Amino acid sequence: MNQNQYAMVHWTCGSLDEARIIARHLVEEKLVACANIIPWVESFFLWNDQLDVAQESKVIFKTKASLFEKVKETILSKSKYEVPEILMVPIEAGNQEYLDWLASNTL
């Protein structure tokens, strides 16, 4: 598998508990090989034309690019946010041993 067939998926959610529940599910289902949770980030954004500030949790998943739609669908079905951030960032290069591990731990 070429390295460009791997991706990171960035997702921001409203609580550490939500991050843990969805991350655990995605790893157990082998839709992602790894989930890194940053427990607390402060986000500034416009919502309904008003400046909003929120304390959120950030999750970075490592997966195959081909699994992105399934990862996105899972997050959308379980997320409490009306419009959750779900971004795919292609991995252009990396430690081949890690990428081999990623491939062996995903569908």
C-alpha positions in Angstrom: 0.0 0.0 0.0 1.4 3.4 -0.9 2.0 5.9 1.9 -0.5 8.4 0.3 -3.3 5.9 1.0 -3.1 6.7 4.7 -4.8 9.7 6.4 -5.3 11.5 9.7 -8.8 12.4 10.6 -9.2 15.4 12.9 -12.4 15.7 14.9 -13.4 18.1 17.7 -16.1 17.2 20.2 -17.8 18.7 23.2 -16.4 16.4 25.9 -13.7 14.0 26.9 -16.3 11.3 27.5 -17.7 11.6 24.0 -14.1 11.5 22.6 -13.3 8.4 24.5 -16.5 6.5 23.6 -16.3 7.2 19.9 -12.5 6.7 19.7 -12.8 3.3 21.5 -15.6 2.3 19.1 -13.6 3.2 16.0 -10.5 1.3 17.2 -12.5 -1.8 18.2 -14.2 -1.8 14.8 -10.8 -1.5 13.1 -11.9 1.7 11.2 -8.9 3.5 12.7 -5.6 2.0 14.0 -5.1 4.7 16.6 -6.8 7.7 18.3 -5.0 10.4 20.0 -7.2 12.5 22.4 -6.1 16.0 23.4 -8.4 16.4 26.4 -8.8 20.1 26.3 -8.6 22.7 23.6 -10.1 26.2 23.6 -12.0 27.0 20.3 -13.1 30.4 19.0 -15.6 30.4 16.1 -18.7 32.1 14.7 -22.0 30.3 15.3 -25.3 31.9 14.3 -23.3 35.2 13.6 -22.1 35.3 17.2 -18.6 34.8 18.5 -18.5 31.7 20.5 -15.8 30.2 22.7 -15.9 26.5 23.7 -13.8 24.1 25.7 -13.6 21.0 23.6 -11.6 17.8 23.1 -9.6 17.2 19.9 -9.2 13.7 18.5 -6.7 12.7 15.8 -7.3 9.3 14.2 -4.8 7.4 12.0 -6.4 5.3 9.3 -6.5 4.3 5.7 -7.9 7.0 3.4 -10.3 4.4 1.9 -12.0 4.2 5.4 -12.6 7.9 5.7 -16.3 7.8 4.7 -17.0 5.0 7.3 -15.2 7.0 10.0 -17.1 10.1 9.1 -20.4 8.3 9.1 -19.7 6.8 12.5 -18.8 10.2 14.0 -21.8 11.9 12.4 -24.2 9.2 13.8 -22.7 9.4 17.3 -21.6 13.0 17.7 -23.6 15.5 19.8 -22.6 18.4 17.6 -25.0 19.7 14.9 -22.0 20.4 12.6 -19.0 18.5 13.9 -15.5 19.2 12.5 -14.4 16.1 10.6 -11.4 16.7 8.4 -9.2 14.2 6.4 -5.6 15.1 6.0 -3.6 12.8 3.7 -0.4 11.4 5.1 2.3 12.1 2.4 5.2 10.3 4.1 5.9 8.4 7.3 7.8 5.7 9.2 7.1 2.7 7.0 7.1 0.3 10.0 4.4 2.5 11.6 2.4 2.6 8.3 2.6 -1.2 8.1 1.3 -1.4 11.6 -1.5 1.0 10.7 -2.4 -1.2 7.7 -2.5 -4.4 9.8 -4.8 -2.8 12.4 -7.5 -1.5 10.1 -9.9 -3.2 7.8 
